[in-house]
Every structure is written in C-alpha cells, then in structure tokens.
C-alpha cells in the first residue's frame, strides 16, 4: 500500500511538472490564445492584462496605435505571454492609463476584449480593438511587421551597463 501511494504521488508530481496539465492553464492569456490562434480567428477574445507598452515601429495605419499587451495567468500569478493589440490612435492615452506601462504593483483585474485577426503574410496575430484593422488588412495593401513582442515578468535583475 505504501508503494502504491508513493507511486501515485510521484506520477502526480511528474505529470504536473511536465505541462500535461495545460488544460488547467488560464484561457485568458496570450500564450493560450496563440497556441491555437486559428481556433480563435475572427472571434472576440478576452485577455487578463498586466500592462501594455507601445511597439517600437511606426504604425503603417495613421489612425491606429499598436501596443504589446503583457498578459497574466491570474490563478497562478504567472506571466501569460505577449500579444499585439491595435487601438484607435485617439484612444491610446486612455488605453495606457487603463492598463499601465509596467507590471509591478498591479493587482487589479483588468481584462481586454478584441477581435483576433492575422496581421498579414507573416501570420502574426493582433487583437483588434479598433474595429477597422481587419478590413484594412483584407485589402492587402498594408502588412504589419512580424512582431509578437517579447516581455519578461517582473523587474530586470541586472541593469544594463
């Protein structure tokens, strides 16, 4: 009986640490949505957002601003990945104010909703809050950079020199 309990405990530990329990991961993270984006293409997605930051490239669409949204798995308080977001340029200040520019000291429950669409030939994915990006990209005369963004959870340990 002792061996059965030990074996069961070991199996539970191994399966839990190898990622087999991914079904328990939050469905409101960029990592989850981007693991199977075709399933969500053209649908409204909801994300738990920890912070946003402007992209480093100039928007090819004057009426839109682009940001990287850092998502969080709220159940485990873990980094949930980054996704590109399009917002109307006139709403960008309010967008930044709502979601903040850093993840530090953010304990609120901000969620973001938008339409998940491919960004063009690079097949990067964008959460469109503008309502116009999908139509612009369908015309085919604009292609967004292949930029899903990179972010780290929390503060940098060693400052750059």
C-alpha positions in Angstrom: 0.0 0.0 0.0 2.9 2.4 0.8 4.4 1.7 -2.6 1.1 2.5 -4.3 0.8 5.8 -2.5 4.4 6.7 -3.3 4.0 5.7 -6.9 0.7 7.7 -7.2 2.4 10.8 -5.6 5.4 10.5 -7.9 3.2 10.2 -11.0 1.2 13.2 -10.0 4.3 15.3 -9.4 5.8 14.3 -12.7 2.7 14.9 -14.8 2.0 18.2 -13.0 5.5 19.5 -13.7 5.8 18.4 -17.4 3.0 20.5 -18.7 0.5 17.8 -19.2 -1.9 19.7 -17.0 -2.0 22.6 -19.6 -5.8 22.3 -19.6 -5.7 24.0 -16.2 -3.8 27.0 -17.7 -5.8 30.2 -18.0 -7.6 30.6 -21.3 -7.2 34.4 -20.9 -3.5 34.6 -21.7 -1.7 35.4 -24.9 0.2 32.1 -24.6 -3.0 30.1 -24.6 -4.7 32.0 -27.4 -1.5 31.9 -29.5 -1.1 28.2 -29.0 -4.1 27.6 -31.3 -4.9 31.0 -33.0 -6.8 29.5 -35.8 -9.5 28.4 -33.3 -10.0 32.0 -32.3 -9.5 33.7 -35.6 -12.3 36.2 -36.2 -13.7 35.8 -32.7 -13.7 38.1 -29.7 -11.1 37.1 -27.2 -10.8 38.1 -23.6 -7.3 38.6 -22.0 -6.1 39.3 -18.5 -3.7 42.2 -19.0 -1.0 43.1 -16.6 0.5 46.0 -18.6 0.9 47.4 -22.1 3.7 49.1 -24.0 3.9 50.9 -27.4 5.6 49.0 -30.2 9.0 50.2 -31.4 7.9 50.7 -35.0 5.8 53.4 -36.6 2.2 52.4 -37.3 1.6 52.0 -41.1 -2.0 53.0 -40.4 -2.2 56.6 -39.3 -5.5 56.2 -37.4 -4.3 53.2 -35.3 -1.7 52.8 -32.5 -0.2 49.4 -31.7 0.9 48.0 -28.4 2.2 44.8 -26.9 -0.1 43.6 -24.1 1.6 41.6 -21.4 -0.9 39.0 -20.1 -1.0 37.2 -16.8 -2.4 33.9 -15.6 -4.4 35.3 -12.6 -4.9 31.9 -11.0 -1.2 31.2 -10.6 0.1 34.8 -10.9 2.4 33.8 -13.7 3.5 35.5 -16.9 1.0 34.7 -19.7 2.7 35.9 -22.8 2.6 38.9 -25.0 0.2 39.8 -27.9 0.0 42.7 -30.3 -3.0 45.0 -29.9 -4.4 47.7 -32.2 -6.4 50.6 -30.8 -7.7 53.8 -32.3 -5.0 56.4 -32.1 -7.3 58.9 -30.3 -8.0 56.3 -27.6 -4.3 55.4 -27.0 -3.8 57.7 -23.9 -6.9 56.2 -22.2 -5.7 52.7 -23.1 -2.3 53.3 -21.5 -3.9 54.8 -18.4 -6.2 51.8 -18.0 -3.6 49.1 -18.4 -0.4 50.8 -17.3 3.1 50.6 -18.7 4.6 48.3 -16.0 3.6 45.0 -14.4 5.0 46.0 -11.0 2.4 46.8 -8.3 -0.6 45.9 -10.4 -3.0 43.8 -8.5 -6.2 44.8 -10.4 -8.2 42.6 -12.6 -8.1 44.4 -15.9 -9.4 42.4 -18.9 -9.2 43.3 -22.5 -11.5 42.2 -25.3 -10.9 42.4 -29.0 -11.2 40.5 -32.3 -8.3 38.2 -33.0 -7.1 38.5 -36.6 -3.9 37.6 -38.5 -1.7 40.6 -39.3 -0.9 39.7 -42.9 1.5 37.4 -44.7 3.7 37.0 -41.6 0.8 35.4 -39.7 1.5 37.3 -36.5 -1.7 37.8 -34.6 -3.4 41.0 -33.5 -6.2 41.8 -31.0 -8.2 44.5 -32.8 -10.0 46.9 -30.6 -10.4 49.4 -33.4 -13.0 47.5 -35.5 -11.3 48.7 -38.7 -8.0 46.8 -38.8 -9.4 43.6 -40.3 -10.9 45.4 -43.3 -7.7 47.4 -43.9 -5.6 44.2 -43.9 -8.1 42.4 -46.2 -7.5 45.0 -48.8 -3.9 43.7 -48.9 -2.0 47.0 -49.3 -0.6 47.0 -45.7 1.3 44.4 -44.0 2.2 44.7 -40.3 5.7 43.7 -39.0 6.1 40.1 -37.7 6.2 41.4 -34.1 4.5 39.4 -31.4 6.7 41.2 -28.8 8.9 39.9 -26.1 8.5 40.7 -22.4 9.7 39.4 -19.1 7.7 39.1 -16.0 8.9 41.5 -13.3 11.9 43.6 -12.9 15.2 43.1 -14.6 17.8 41.6 -12.1 20.9 43.2 -13.6 20.7 46.7 -15.0 22.2 47.3 -18.4 25.6 49.0 -18.5 
